Amino acid sequence: MYIAMNRFRIKPGCEQDFIDIWKNRETFLEEVPGFTSFNLLKGPTTTEQVLFASHSVWESQQAFEDWTKSEAFRKAHANAGGTRKDIYIGPPQLECFEVVL
């Protein structure tokens, strides 16, 4: 298995706006070969930021990489962030992991 996570730093008070973006977003993941599951995670909150992570599980690194080159990926990211770019503190940070146990 392979896990891909994007960390998002969101301005305090904009948490629900960020969650709503994900709730209303078409990801097209269900139609992608090798996709297993997705979760949106909320992490610690400080006075400066609220941490979120998108967490997707794939059958393999190759399945994830194939998705990033697919039409489904392009469609899912066509309006990523939408018109609410003001809620983000910097760009997302991608972290990928190979499951070893």
C-alpha positions, 0 to 999 in steps of 0.5 A: 500500500501507498499513502499520499497526504497533503498538509494544509495550513488554514487560517483560524476561523476558516475551518468550516469553509475549508471542510465545505470545499472538500465536501462539495468537491468532485474528486473522481477518486472512486473511478481510479484504478488502485484507489482504496480510501480517502479521509480529510483529517483535522489536526492541531489548532494554534492562534496562527493556523489550523492543520488539516491533511488529506489522506489517500490510500492506494494499492501501490505507488504506481497507482498513485503516480498513474492517478496524478497523470490522469484525466481524473486528476486534472478534473479534480484539481481544475478548481482546487481551492476555488475562489477561497485562496484567502483561507490558506496559509501557503501552499499544501505540502505533499508527503508520501509513504510506502506502507512497510508493515 
